[in-house]
């Protein structure tokens, strides 16, 4: 939350599997479009919250498989665990609040009486979550089992809830847990800390997301590919609510669609802009400049820009200061102009390949009236190989006005631990 001081322009709360992440999109295009939109227009003044049924361990697995941004807040295990920032600092107050009238061992005792409940296999004992007991159950047996299990747990004096989602997954949680309660807790916590919350958008696709839409004063989007149980909830509870929509687009594309329909801010991803000279946001910021350049870089190496006479290639001549320097992650220092000359010779070297570039966690510090330091993680993927550099850029505004654009003065890169390249020559900027 480092980029948000007193006012959050937008709090975007999204489920992951088949909401933010489309597992049927092998190129991750809709997710990459969202990433570019968020980093260019929202990262500096808004909050991104992931709310997932995944435990911390399998959430981290997903991050290694899909180009997910780093959220400001992560809600995991169906609203039973909350963590802050990249370091995933746990919210112990939230954990303590869930302990009242909850006994995990007692829940396990009662669920063992139902052979229809198949425990979800976990990879290790450490992945068993203290406030979430999870099973698979066939759809036609779910209603009867849920009713009988509820009666048994009530007799044991437990405060609990049972959530069924995806037509197969059943979770038993403390009564005070769940994605909706976790979000309500977070919003109140932010208000208590003096944050002004302008708009909140919640996004989901399955039954365990339904509670998100019941939080007061939120906008909501049910993505087009939503599961039957959430569509049924929408028809019964929200069809006539103008603040909750059923998108016509899948997953992250549906989230972007909702941002536009609710007029919550810019909803054109820089990835959908063909010529960057036509892409001038109302809120000009250094982050937008960085995103534009690296999208150009990706398109250049994929040969999606036709030739040097194409108007878009004017962006290749972006004003890198003649004295500007780049420190390559290998430790080699060279002029920015030499780096751009090397880029010219790499036109189309990734033509036809699954080569993508995305940025994560752009943070900006204004050092003077016309100078900024911008920090971020720059990722490249080529096929199944991923590499990442921690990158720092020094920019200044042209003519003292950001609307005139920026001049690049300095770039410094170091490999993110575990994500470096053996052949440093394949990494340009």
C-alpha positions as CSV (number, residue, x, y, z in Angstrom):
1,X,0.0,0.0,0.0
2,X,3.0,2.2,-0.3
3,X,1.6,4.1,-3.3
4,X,-1.6,5.2,-1.4
5,X,-1.5,7.9,1.2
6,X,-4.9,9.1,2.4
7,X,-7.1,8.4,-0.5
8,X,-7.6,5.2,-2.5
9,X,-9.1,6.0,-5.9
10,X,-10.2,2.4,-6.5
11,X,-10.1,-0.7,-4.4
12,X,-10.3,-3.7,-6.8
13,X,-11.0,-7.0,-5.1
14,X,-10.8,-10.1,-7.4
15,X,-11.0,-13.8,-7.1
16,X,-8.2,-15.5,-9.0
17,X,-9.1,-18.8,-10.7
18,X,-11.4,-18.2,-13.7
19,X,-11.9,-14.5,-12.6
20,X,-8.5,-12.7,-12.8
21,X,-6.9,-15.8,-14.3
22,X,-8.3,-17.5,-17.3
23,X,-6.9,-21.0,-17.3
24,X,-8.3,-21.5,-20.9
25,X,-6.2,-18.6,-22.2
26,X,-2.8,-20.2,-22.8
27,X,-1.3,-16.8,-23.8
28,X,-2.7,-15.0,-20.7
29,X,-3.7,-12.1,-23.0
30,X,-6.6,-10.8,-20.9
31,X,-4.5,-11.0,-17.7
32,X,-1.6,-9.2,-19.4
33,X,-4.0,-6.5,-20.6
34,X,-5.2,-6.0,-17.1
35,X,-1.7,-5.9,-15.8
36,X,-0.7,-3.1,-18.2
37,X,-3.9,-1.1,-17.4
38,X,-3.4,-1.4,-13.6
39,X,0.3,-0.5,-13.6
40,X,-0.1,2.4,-16.0
41,X,-3.2,4.0,-14.5
42,X,-4.0,2.6,-11.0
43,X,-0.9,1.3,-9.1
44,X,0.1,4.8,-7.9
45,X,-3.3,5.7,-6.3
46,X,-5.3,2.5,-5.8
47,X,-5.3,-0.8,-4.0
48,X,-5.3,-4.3,-5.6
49,X,-6.7,-7.1,-3.4
50,X,-6.7,-10.8,-4.4
51,X,-9.3,-12.9,-2.7
52,X,-8.9,-16.6,-3.3
53,X,-9.9,-19.9,-2.0
54,X,-6.3,-21.1,-2.4
55,X,-4.1,-21.6,0.6
56,X,-0.8,-19.6,0.8
57,X,1.2,-22.5,-0.7
58,X,-0.9,-23.1,-3.7
59,X,-1.4,-19.4,-4.2
60,X,2.4,-19.1,-4.5
61,X,2.4,-22.0,-7.0
62,X,-0.1,-20.0,-9.2
63,X,2.2,-17.0,-9.1
64,X,5.0,-19.1,-10.6
65,X,2.6,-20.3,-13.4
66,X,0.8,-17.1,-14.4
67,X,1.9,-13.5,-14.8
68,X,0.0,-12.2,-11.7
69,X,0.7,-8.8,-10.3
70,X,1.7,-8.4,-6.7
71,X,-1.4,-7.3,-4.8
72,X,-1.4,-4.8,-1.9
73,X,-3.5,-7.3,0.1
74,X,-4.0,-11.0,-0.3
75,X,-7.0,-12.8,1.2
76,X,-6.6,-16.6,1.1
77,X,-8.3,-19.8,2.1
78,X,-11.8,-18.5,1.4
79,X,-11.4,-15.4,3.6
80,X,-9.7,-17.1,6.6
81,X,-6.3,-15.6,6.1
82,X,-5.2,-12.0,5.3
83,X,-1.7,-10.9,4.4
84,X,-0.3,-7.5,3.5
85,X,2.3,-6.5,0.9
86,X,4.9,-8.5,-0.9
87,X,6.3,-9.8,2.3
88,X,2.8,-11.3,3.1
89,X,2.6,-10.0,6.7
90,X,-0.2,-11.9,8.3
91,X,-3.1,-10.1,10.1
92,X,-3.1,-11.8,13.5
93,X,-6.1,-9.8,14.7
94,X,-8.2,-11.4,12.0
95,X,-7.0,-14.8,12.9
96,X,-7.8,-14.3,16.6
97,X,-11.3,-13.1,15.7
98,X,-12.0,-16.5,13.9
99,X,-11.1,-18.6,16.9
100,X,-14.3,-18.0,18.8
101,X,-16.5,-21.1,19.0
102,X,-14.4,-22.8,16.4
103,X,-12.8,-26.3,16.8
104,X,-11.2,-27.7,13.7
105,X,-10.8,-31.2,15.2
106,X,-14.5,-31.2,16.0
107,X,-15.3,-30.3,12.4
108,X,-13.2,-33.1,11.1
109,X,-14.9,-35.6,13.5
110,X,-18.3,-34.7,12.1
111,X,-17.4,-34.6,8.5
112,X,-15.9,-38.1,8.7
113,X,-19.4,-39.4,9.3
114,X,-20.2,-38.5,5.6
115,X,-18.5,-40.8,3.1
116,X,-19.8,-38.5,0.3
117,X,-17.2,-35.9,1.5
118,X,-13.9,-36.5,-0.1
119,X,-11.1,-34.6,1.6
120,X,-9.2,-32.3,-0.7
121,X,-5.7,-33.7,-0.9
122,X,-3.0,-31.3,0.4
123,X,0.7,-31.6,-0.3
124,X,1.9,-31.5,3.3
125,X,0.6,-31.2,6.9
126,X,1.9,-27.6,6.8
127,X,-0.7,-26.8,4.1
128,X,-3.6,-27.7,6.4
129,X,-5.3,-24.4,7.2
130,X,-6.5,-23.8,10.8
131,X,-9.8,-22.2,9.8
132,X,-10.7,-24.0,6.6
133,X,-11.7,-27.7,6.2
134,X,-12.2,-28.6,2.5
135,X,-13.8,-31.4,0.6
136,X,-15.0,-32.5,-2.8
137,X,-18.6,-33.7,-3.2
138,X,-20.7,-34.6,-6.2
139,X,-23.3,-32.0,-7.1
140,X,-26.4,-34.1,-6.7
141,X,-25.4,-35.1,-3.1
142,X,-24.3,-31.7,-1.9
143,X,-27.6,-30.2,-0.7
144,X,-28.6,-33.2,1.4
145,X,-25.1,-33.6,3.0
146,X,-24.8,-29.9,3.7
147,X,-28.2,-29.9,5.6
148,X,-27.3,-32.9,7.7
149,X,-23.7,-31.7,8.4
150,X,-25.1,-28.3,9.5
151,X,-27.4,-30.0,12.0
152,X,-24.6,-32.0,13.5
153,X,-22.2,-29.1,13.8
154,X,-24.9,-27.0,15.5
155,X,-25.5,-29.7,18.1
156,X,-21.7,-29.5,18.8
157,X,-22.1,-25.8,19.6
158,X,-19.9,-24.5,16.8
159,X,-20.2,-21.2,15.0
160,X,-19.6,-22.2,11.4
161,X,-20.6,-21.7,7.8
162,X,-20.6,-24.1,4.8
163,X,-19.8,-22.8,1.4
164,X,-20.3,-24.8,-1.8
165,X,-18.7,-23.6,-5.1
166,X,-17.7,-24.7,-8.5
167,X,-20.2,-27.5,-8.5
168,X,-17.8,-29.7,-6.5
169,X,-15.9,-27.9,-3.7
170,X,-17.3,-27.7,-0.1
171,X,-15.6,-25.6,2.6
172,X,-16.4,-25.5,6.3
173,X,-15.3,-22.2,7.9
174,X,-15.8,-20.2,11.1
175,X,-19.1,-18.2,11.0
176,X,-17.1,-15.0,10.9
177,X,-15.0,-16.0,8.0
178,X,-15.5,-15.9,4.3
179,X,-14.6,-13.5,1.5
180,X,-17.3,-11.0,2.3
181,X,-16.5,-10.7,6.0
182,X,-12.8,-10.4,5.2
183,X,-13.5,-7.6,2.8
184,X,-15.8,-5.8,5.3
185,X,-13.1,-6.1,7.9
186,X,-10.4,-4.7,5.5
187,X,-12.6,-1.7,4.5
188,X,-13.3,-0.8,8.1
189,X,-9.6,-1.2,9.0
190,X,-8.6,1.1,6.2
191,X,-11.2,3.7,7.3
192,X,-9.9,3.4,10.9
193,X,-6.4,4.2,9.6
194,X,-7.8,7.4,7.9
195,X,-8.0,6.2,4.3
196,X,-10.7,7.8,2.1
197,X,-12.2,5.0,0.1
198,X,-13.8,6.3,-3.1
199,X,-14.9,3.2,-5.0
200,X,-14.7,-0.6,-4.4
201,X,-15.1,-3.1,-7.3
202,X,-15.5,-6.8,-6.4
203,X,-15.1,-9.5,-9.1
204,X,-16.0,-13.2,-9.0
205,X,-17.1,-16.4,-10.8
206,X,-18.2,-19.0,-8.2
207,X,-20.3,-19.6,-5.1
208,X,-17.6,-18.7,-2.6
209,X,-17.5,-15.2,-4.2
210,X,-21.2,-14.4,-3.6
211,X,-20.5,-12.9,-0.2
212,X,-18.3,-10.2,-1.8
213,X,-21.3,-8.8,-3.6
214,X,-23.2,-8.4,-0.4
215,X,-20.7,-6.0,1.2
216,X,-22.3,-2.6,1.4
217,X,-21.5,0.2,-1.1
218,X,-19.5,-1.9,-3.5
219,X,-19.7,-2.3,-7.3
220,X,-19.6,-5.9,-8.5
221,X,-19.0,-7.8,-11.7
222,X,-19.9,-11.5,-12.2
223,X,-17.7,-12.5,-15.1
224,X,-19.3,-14.0,-18.2
225,X,-17.9,-17.5,-17.5
226,X,-19.3,-17.6,-14.0
227,X,-20.3,-20.9,-12.3
228,X,-24.0,-21.9,-12.1
229,X,-24.3,-21.3,-8.3
230,X,-23.1,-17.7,-8.7
231,X,-25.4,-17.1,-11.7
232,X,-28.3,-18.4,-9.6
233,X,-27.3,-16.1,-6.7
234,X,-27.1,-13.2,-9.1
235,X,-30.6,-13.9,-10.6
236,X,-32.2,-14.2,-7.1
237,X,-30.4,-11.3,-5.4
238,X,-28.8,-8.8,-7.8
239,X,-30.4,-8.9,-11.2
240,X,-32.1,-5.5,-10.6
241,X,-29.2,-4.0,-8.7
242,X,-27.5,-1.5,-11.1
243,X,-24.3,-1.7,-9.1
244,X,-23.8,-5.4,-9.9
245,X,-23.5,-6.6,-13.5
246,X,-23.0,-9.9,-15.3
247,X,-20.2,-9.1,-17.8
248,X,-20.3,-10.2,-21.4
249,X,-16.5,-10.8,-21.3
250,X,-14.5,-13.6,-19.6
251,X,-12.2,-13.3,-16.6
252,X,-9.9,-10.2,-16.6
253,X,-11.5,-8.8,-19.7
254,X,-14.8,-8.8,-17.8
255,X,-13.1,-6.8,-15.0
256,X,-11.9,-4.3,-17.4
257,X,-15.3,-4.1,-18.9
258,X,-16.8,-3.4,-15.5
259,X,-14.4,-0.6,-14.8
260,X,-15.6,1.2,-17.9
261,X,-19.3,0.5,-17.4
262,X,-19.2,1.8,-13.8
263,X,-17.0,4.8,-14.9
264,X,-14.5,4.0,-12.2
265,X,-11.5,5.2,-14.2
266,X,-9.5,4.5,-17.4
267,X,-10.5,1.1,-19.0
268,X,-8.4,1.1,-22.2
269,X,-5.4,-1.1,-21.6
270,X,-2.2,0.2,-23.1
271,X,-2.0,-3.2,-24.8
272,X,-5.1,-2.2,-26.8
273,X,-3.5,1.0,-28.1
274,X,-1.9,0.5,-31.5
275,X,0.0,3.8,-31.7
276,X,1.4,5.2,-28.4
277,X,1.4,8.7,-29.8
278,X,-2.4,8.5,-29.6
279,X,-2.3,7.3,-26.0
280,X,-2.3,10.2,-23.6
281,X,-4.0,9.6,-20.3
282,X,-5.9,12.3,-18.4
283,X,-3.7,11.6,-15.3
284,X,-0.2,11.6,-16.8
285,X,2.2,9.8,-14.5
286,X,5.7,8.3,-14.8
287,X,4.3,4.8,-14.5
288,X,2.3,5.2,-17.7
289,X,5.5,6.2,-19.5
290,X,7.4,3.1,-18.3
291,X,4.5,0.8,-19.3
292,X,4.4,2.3,-22.8
293,X,8.1,1.9,-23.4
294,X,8.2,-1.8,-22.4
295,X,5.1,-2.6,-24.5
296,X,6.9,-1.0,-27.4
297,X,9.9,-3.1,-26.6
298,X,7.8,-6.3,-26.7
299,X,6.2,-5.4,-29.9
300,X,9.5,-4.5,-31.5
301,X,11.1,-7.8,-30.7
302,X,7.9,-9.7,-31.8
303,X,8.0,-7.7,-35.1
304,X,4.5,-6.4,-34.4
305,X,5.6,-3.0,-35.6
306,X,6.1,-3.1,-39.3
307,X,9.2,-1.1,-40.1
308,X,11.1,2.0,-39.4
309,X,8.7,4.1,-41.4
310,X,5.7,3.1,-39.3
311,X,4.5,6.1,-37.2
312,X,4.6,4.0,-34.1
313,X,8.3,3.5,-34.4
314,X,8.8,7.2,-33.5
315,X,8.5,5.8,-30.0
316,X,11.8,4.1,-30.5
317,X,13.3,7.6,-30.5
318,X,11.9,8.3,-27.1
319,X,14.1,10.9,-25.5
320,X,16.9,9.1,-23.8
321,X,19.3,11.8,-22.6
322,X,22.6,11.8,-24.5
323,X,24.5,11.4,-21.2
324,X,22.1,8.7,-19.9
325,X,23.5,5.5,-18.6
326,X,22.1,1.9,-18.1
327,X,23.6,-0.5,-15.6
328,X,22.9,-4.0,-17.0
329,X,22.0,-6.8,-14.6
330,X,25.4,-8.3,-15.5
331,X,27.0,-5.2,-14.0
332,X,28.1,-3.8,-17.3
333,X,27.5,-0.1,-17.7
334,X,26.8,1.5,-21.1
335,X,25.1,4.6,-22.5
336,X,21.4,4.5,-23.1
337,X,21.9,5.5,-26.7
338,X,24.1,2.4,-27.2
339,X,21.4,0.3,-25.7
340,X,18.8,1.7,-28.1
341,X,21.1,1.1,-31.0
342,X,21.4,-2.6,-29.9
343,X,17.6,-2.7,-29.7
344,X,17.3,-1.6,-33.3
345,X,19.4,-4.6,-34.4
346,X,17.0,-7.0,-32.5
347,X,13.9,-6.2,-34.5
348,X,11.8,-9.3,-34.8
349,X,14.2,-11.7,-33.0
350,X,11.2,-13.1,-31.1
351,X,8.9,-13.2,-34.1
352,X,6.4,-16.1,-33.8
353,X,7.4,-16.9,-30.2
354,X,5.5,-16.7,-27.0
355,X,7.6,-13.7,-25.9
356,X,5.9,-11.3,-23.5
357,X,7.0,-8.5,-21.2
358,X,5.1,-7.2,-18.1
359,X,5.9,-4.9,-15.2
360,X,4.9,-5.4,-11.6
361,X,4.8,-3.1,-8.6
362,X,5.6,0.2,-10.1
363,X,6.3,2.7,-7.4
364,X,7.2,6.4,-8.0
365,X,9.0,8.9,-5.8
366,X,9.2,12.6,-6.9
367,X,12.7,13.9,-6.1
368,X,12.2,17.4,-7.4
369,X,9.6,19.4,-9.3
370,X,10.6,17.7,-12.6
371,X,12.4,14.5,-11.6
372,X,11.1,11.0,-10.5
373,X,12.6,7.7,-9.4
374,X,10.5,4.8,-10.6
375,X,11.1,1.3,-9.3
376,X,9.5,-1.9,-10.5
377,X,10.0,-5.6,-11.4
378,X,10.4,-6.1,-15.2
379,X,9.5,-9.6,-16.3
380,X,10.2,-11.4,-19.6
381,X,8.8,-14.7,-20.7
382,X,9.8,-16.7,-23.7
383,X,8.0,-20.0,-23.9
384,X,8.2,-21.6,-20.5
385,X,11.3,-19.6,-19.4
386,X,10.7,-16.6,-17.1
387,X,13.3,-14.0,-16.1
388,X,13.0,-10.9,-13.9
389,X,15.1,-7.8,-13.1
390,X,14.5,-5.3,-10.2
391,X,14.7,-2.1,-12.2
392,X,15.1,1.6,-11.2
393,X,14.6,4.4,-13.7
394,X,15.3,8.1,-13.3
395,X,13.0,10.3,-15.4
396,X,12.6,14.0,-15.8
397,X,9.7,15.9,-17.5
398,X,10.3,17.6,-20.8
399,X,10.0,21.4,-20.5
400,X,9.1,21.1,-16.9
401,X,5.6,19.7,-17.7
402,X,4.7,16.0,-17.6
403,X,2.1,16.5,-20.3
404,X,5.1,17.1,-22.7
405,X,6.5,13.7,-21.9
406,X,9.6,12.4,-20.1
407,X,13.3,12.1,-20.6
408,X,15.1,8.9,-19.5
409,X,18.3,9.7,-17.6
410,X,19.3,6.5,-15.9
411,X,18.4,2.8,-15.7
412,X,19.8,0.3,-13.2
413,X,18.9,-3.4,-13.2
414,X,19.7,-6.3,-10.9
415,X,18.5,-9.9,-11.2
416,X,15.6,-10.9,-9.0
417,X,17.0,-13.8,-7.0
418,X,16.2,-17.1,-8.7
419,X,15.0,-15.5,-11.9
420,X,18.3,-14.5,-13.7
421,X,19.6,-15.4,-17.1
422,X,22.7,-17.5,-17.7
423,X,23.3,-15.8,-21.0
424,X,23.2,-12.1,-20.1
425,X,23.4,-11.0,-23.7
426,X,19.8,-12.0,-24.3
427,X,18.6,-9.3,-21.8
428,X,18.6,-5.8,-23.5
429,X,16.9,-3.3,-21.2
